[in-house]
Amino acid sequence: MERAADLLLSGKRVAILVGNGAQRSGATQELLKLAETLGTPVFTTPAGKGIISDDNPLCMGVYTRPLGSSSSGDEPVQAFLDTLDTVLVVGSSLPHSRTRALGLRLPSNLIHVDIDAESIGKVYDTAVGVVGDARV
């Protein structure tokens, strides 16, 4: 956890990606507090939508790309992601078919928190992996 905190605090361009696991664990308040404390933008997977209000200035929207589409449905979101040096992924297994296979690029300073140990580092190299509930 200390290495994850160091990466989050030393990152110049940091964001949080939230998935369904955060919804299921009821981690809304914890994630919102973290994002506000760090001043960090939050974007979600389709299953994580709603974890942070669309009206919140830190909300960057949903990363999604139409299945079977040859072009990204999220060029603005990916353009934003390309500027980041650190991403905290919370409660998403980052399944290949919905991330890398569709062109999602993430920075090398990737902190991945998920309840499923097998998903951490499976699709993207992970700087720090934390096995646990999203409320951690």
C-alpha positions as CSV (number, residue, x, y, z in Angstrom):
1,M,0.0,0.0,0.0
2,E,2.9,2.3,0.7
3,R,4.2,2.0,-2.9
4,A,0.7,2.7,-4.2
5,A,0.5,5.8,-2.1
6,D,3.9,6.9,-3.3
7,L,2.9,6.5,-6.9
8,L,-0.4,8.4,-6.4
9,L,1.3,11.3,-4.6
10,S,4.3,11.6,-6.9
11,G,2.3,11.3,-10.1
12,K,2.0,14.5,-12.1
13,R,-1.0,13.4,-14.1
14,V,-3.1,10.9,-12.1
15,A,-6.6,9.5,-12.6
16,I,-8.8,6.8,-11.1
17,L,-10.7,4.2,-13.2
18,V,-13.6,2.6,-11.4
19,G,-15.3,-0.7,-12.2
20,N,-18.2,-2.8,-11.1
21,G,-16.4,-4.1,-8.1
22,A,-16.4,-0.7,-6.5
23,Q,-20.2,-0.5,-7.1
24,R,-20.7,-3.9,-5.5
25,S,-18.6,-3.1,-2.4
26,G,-20.3,0.3,-1.8
27,A,-17.0,2.2,-2.1
28,T,-18.6,5.4,-3.4
29,Q,-17.8,7.6,-0.4
30,E,-14.2,6.3,-0.1
31,L,-13.4,6.8,-3.7
32,L,-15.0,10.2,-3.8
33,K,-13.0,11.2,-0.7
34,L,-9.8,9.9,-2.3
35,A,-10.5,11.7,-5.6
36,E,-11.3,15.0,-3.9
37,T,-8.2,14.7,-1.6
38,L,-5.9,14.1,-4.5
39,G,-7.8,16.4,-6.9
40,T,-7.8,13.4,-9.2
41,P,-10.3,12.9,-12.1
42,V,-12.4,9.7,-12.1
43,F,-13.6,7.8,-15.1
44,T,-15.5,4.5,-15.1
45,T,-16.1,1.3,-17.0
46,P,-19.7,1.0,-18.1
47,A,-20.4,-1.3,-15.1
48,G,-18.9,1.3,-12.8
49,K,-21.1,4.2,-14.1
50,G,-22.8,6.1,-11.3
51,I,-20.1,5.5,-8.7
52,I,-19.5,9.2,-9.0
53,S,-22.1,11.7,-10.2
54,D,-21.9,12.9,-13.7
55,D,-22.3,16.4,-12.3
56,N,-19.2,16.1,-10.2
57,P,-16.3,18.2,-11.7
58,L,-13.9,15.3,-11.2
59,C,-16.1,12.9,-13.3
60,M,-14.5,12.3,-16.7
61,G,-17.2,10.0,-17.9
62,V,-17.3,6.4,-19.0
63,Y,-14.7,4.5,-21.1
64,T,-16.6,2.4,-23.6
65,R,-16.2,1.4,-27.1
66,P,-18.9,-0.2,-29.2
67,L,-18.2,-3.9,-29.6
68,G,-17.3,-4.7,-33.2
69,S,-16.5,-1.1,-33.9
70,S,-13.3,-0.5,-35.9
71,S,-12.9,3.0,-34.5
72,S,-12.9,4.1,-30.9
73,G,-16.1,5.5,-29.5
74,D,-14.0,7.3,-26.9
75,E,-11.3,9.3,-28.6
76,P,-11.6,12.2,-26.1
77,V,-11.3,9.8,-23.1
78,Q,-8.3,7.9,-24.7
79,A,-6.7,11.3,-25.5
80,F,-7.0,12.2,-21.8
81,L,-5.7,8.8,-20.8
82,D,-2.7,9.2,-23.0
83,T,-1.6,12.3,-21.0
84,L,-1.5,10.4,-17.7
85,D,1.5,9.0,-15.9
86,T,-0.4,7.1,-13.2
87,V,-3.8,5.3,-13.1
88,L,-5.4,3.7,-10.1
89,V,-7.8,1.0,-11.2
90,V,-10.4,0.0,-8.5
91,G,-12.8,-2.9,-8.8
92,S,-12.3,-3.8,-12.4
93,S,-10.7,-7.0,-13.7
94,L,-9.7,-5.1,-16.9
95,P,-10.9,-8.0,-19.1
96,H,-8.9,-8.1,-22.4
97,S,-12.0,-8.2,-24.6
98,R,-13.2,-4.9,-23.2
99,T,-9.9,-3.1,-22.7
100,R,-6.7,-3.9,-24.6
101,A,-8.5,-5.6,-27.4
102,L,-10.5,-2.4,-28.0
103,G,-7.4,-0.2,-27.8
104,L,-7.5,1.0,-24.2
105,R,-4.0,2.3,-23.4
106,L,-2.9,2.7,-19.7
107,P,0.3,4.2,-18.3
108,S,3.1,2.0,-16.9
109,N,2.4,3.4,-13.4
110,L,-0.7,1.3,-13.0
111,I,-2.1,0.5,-9.5
112,H,-4.6,-2.2,-9.7
113,V,-7.0,-3.0,-6.8
114,D,-9.3,-5.9,-7.3
115,I,-10.8,-8.8,-5.2
116,D,-9.7,-11.3,-7.8
117,A,-5.9,-11.9,-7.5
118,E,-5.8,-13.5,-11.0
119,S,-7.0,-10.4,-12.7
120,I,-4.1,-8.2,-11.4
121,G,-1.4,-7.9,-14.0
122,K,-3.1,-10.3,-16.3
123,V,-3.8,-7.9,-19.2
124,Y,-1.7,-4.9,-18.3
125,D,1.6,-4.7,-16.5
126,T,1.0,-3.5,-13.0
127,A,3.3,-1.4,-11.0
128,V,1.4,-2.2,-7.8
129,G,-1.2,-4.9,-7.3
130,V,-3.5,-4.9,-4.3
131,V,-5.8,-7.9,-3.7
132,G,-8.8,-6.8,-1.8
133,D,-12.2,-5.2,-1.7
134,A,-12.5,-1.8,-3.4
135,R,-13.2,-0.2,0.0
136,V,-9.5,-0.8,0.9
